[in-house]
Amino acid sequence: MQSIDDLNKWALFLVSPFILKAEHIAFVTESIWVQGETLQRPSSSSESIVKWSDCCLPLACRPGDPYQLIAEASVDNFSKLGVAFMEDRLQMADGLVPQKIVSVHLQDSTLKALKDQASNKQAQILQQNPEPSVESKPEPDVMEHVGGDDLKVLGAQPTEGKDGTSGREPAGEGDVGVGSIEHCHLHLSSCHECLELENSTIESVKFASAEKIPDLPYDHNGTLEDVADDICLEREGRKVNITGRAPNILFYTGSASQESLGRFQEVRSVLADCVDTESYTLYPLSRESALRDPWSDNCLLLVIATREAIPEDLSQKFMAYLSQGGKVLGLCSPFTLAGFQVTSKSVLRETVQNLVFSKADQTHVKLSVLSSGYVYEEGPGGQLSLGKLQGHLENEDKDRLIVQVPFGPRGGEAVLCQAHLELPPSSSVVQAQEDFDLLKSSNTRRYEVLREILTTLGLNCDLKRAPALTPLYLLPAAEEIWDPLMQWLGKHVDPEGVIKSSKLSLKFLSSYTSNIEITPSALPVVTDVESFLSENFNLEIYRQNLQTKRLGKVILFAEVTPTTMNLLDGLMFEIPQEMGLIAIAVRQTQGKGRGSNAWLSPMGCAVSTLLVSIPLRSQLGQRIPFVQHLMSLAVVEAVRSIPEYQDINLRVKWPNDIYYSDFMKLGGVLVNSTLLGETFYILIGCGFNVSNSNPTICINDLVTEYNKQHRAELKPFRTDDLIARTVTVLEKLIDTFQDKGPNGILPLYYKYWVHSGQRVRLGGLEGPEVWIVGLDDSGFLQVQQEDGEIVTVHPDGNSFDMLRNLIIPKQQ
């Protein structure tokens, strides 16, 4: 149960001196503002609507969006509320839609404070604010700020959350709501007392001790945004993602599959021309995925580009995302916010009009645009405060086609547009030559407006050309391996010096000249080590830091290559194991992530693919899923095992991610394995941010921040030394695993993982909640169910977060 021992920042209602009888339950309700025709409606259930106010006594509130209420109820009434909430029959007041109910424990000191305030002054009841963009200002003597804001609440027990969130939601994904109450002093996952309690009750995780897990460097007087500000270094004035959200732009383009796909490709194409594609990945978001998957925590911008009416359940998801600080771009969509309505104006439909667009610096851009035939007018729900970006037509009515609307106290905002900024000028868009010429002449300004909107919504629109591919270099990590390598190579290339595979061909050359063509499927490999020189990779530094018997001994290096995962394809089954292959690149143009995900590979990211051979009949050969855990662990240990670097808060997230604390991802692992005879041939792709602050955060940012906080002088890392150190640690971890099995490495893994005491849901957003307790013998998660049974769970295959929607395999 979540613990509340301080109610500062909460406005207290008049309460009786007999607060919270022994048989009563205290709880918090979190609601969002949804106004207009999309408000709660009775469900199809035959049961009647249950009014929240009829079942409980309100004790305190915290206005804003989300609106938070502490109340007490009898056990029977609390159960009644919970059932009504689950069945969508719970009715709040004044445009509130309940999103979460969390039982809490009010400390004795809190109850005393409530009684004292109730007896000393008349209760101050704050009016609920119907405007999501403005948070009510509390009286300073009632709501002074004291409490901690860490979102990791150990032991919170939500009844359910319609948005799939719980009291134990990962802090690093941008959600600052209740499951953790923003300004209540809550027990933290880094709290030593809580960790000791956790160790005594969760026996499966034997090695996660409080002494081995340092406190998170959070300022408990600030919000999550403040935490991000604390770790944000100056980055040459560029837009930097400090929200903790994955750098994804998601596109909802409607429900019809073929039409939706075409619309996605159309809109994606124009946005890809506007944003830095090295910093963001662009994905479609289907209706099913929007309702089922945990996309909101992994989305920097949601683009809504469909003329279809937005279904009510989907609209609530989008509004919840906005209330969590999300950013929305509406392109000719009926989606809008309270205070505005989309009105049809048929005379404007699909016609070319003159638009005046106001930028954030109050300058104006005039351009010709294709109108959708709809305009924004003031509507029911109260007027919203508007942002600086506005666009109106040069007609008598000055019809509004673009509006910027801030939403809620957490920085959420939407830019809504009824001009077809997403469509390029073409004969398929307009028929008349005059209209085509007008749109064509405004095309540069159309992109200017789009970039202004995207920049205002927090994206980086610094355009860069895709780098040209460069030749590979074959490099030895040890002098003594070179002659055997050349002898082997001479026996395996064809008469043209080529080794072919299903994915590409490698042409081995003694030297490279600029007239040699380089394509993604045909890459030259230079074998002259003496001619090798790179500002981004120092062979001697790599050699000094590589202390292995076999791994990482032969290097295929490229400044720019499509993906390192393909480079070893034609060599992996033939080359002797003692000549351990590794492919290293400074940049990738087609980096691969898990499933269909892309992997961004800007300068400063350590990118490599390592070949590892594992006997089938061995400890690790029988437990191949552990390979990804060993690699992510090797990255963390490569840094934190260095003297004085042990407190750099680098961690592992199951199954294949490297994180700063539990706040932000800075690396990942991709494993491809092939069983040939009695041997697994495994390609381990790994990328982690060393010196690139974008698109999320990097290890050197953590080092710089540590130096600032502790007045230390730790040196920053290079990609070449960290790759070599990681391969060295990995070989030791593999040897330990082969000797002792999982128990040989789990103490170290649990020391660094982010999941101690974490709660997740099984099967979906409203599935049963369980505790993570460790890994099973094969490397899958084990969780403890409410009845105490410990079961193994697997990911459901969603591409956003493998800890969401976990499933219990049928064979269990």
ABEGO torsion letter per residue (X at the ends): XBBBABABGBBBBBBBAABGBAABBBBBBBBBBBBEAABBBBBABABBBBBAAAABBBABBBBEOBBBBBBBBBAAAAAAAAAAAAAGABBBBGGBBBABBBBBBBBAAAAAAAAAAAAABBBBBBBBBABAABBBBBBAAABBBABBABABBBGBBBABBAAGBBAABBAAAGBABOABBAABBBBBAABAAAAAAAAAABAABAABBAAABBBBBBBAABBAAAAAAAABBBBGGBBBBAAGBBBBBBBBAEABAAAAAAAAAAAAAAAAAABBAAABBBBBBBAAAAAABBAAAABABBBBBBABBBBAAAAAAAAAAAAAGBBBBBBGBABBBBGBBBBBBAAABGBBBBBBBBBAAGBBBBBBBBBAGBBBBBBBGEBBBBBABBBBBBBAAGBBABBBBBBEAAGBBBBBBABBAABBBBAAABABAAAAAAAAAAAAAAAAAAAAAAAAAGBBABBBBBBBBBBBBBBBABAAAAAAAAAAAAAABBAAGBBBBAABBBBBBABBBAABBBBAABBBBBABAAABBBAABBAAAAAAABBBAABGABBBBBABBABAAAAAAAAAAABBAABBBBBBBABBAABBBBEABBBBBBBGBBBBBBBBBBBABBAAAABAAAAAAAAAAAAAAAAAABBGAAABBBBBBOAABBBBEAABBABBBBBBBBBBEABBBBBBBBBBBAABAOABBBAAAAAAAAAAAAGBABBBBBAAAAAAAAAAAAAAAAAAAAAAEAAAAAAAAAAABAABGBBBBBGEAABBBBBBAEBBAAGBBBBBBAAGBBBBBBBAGBAABAABGBBBBAAX
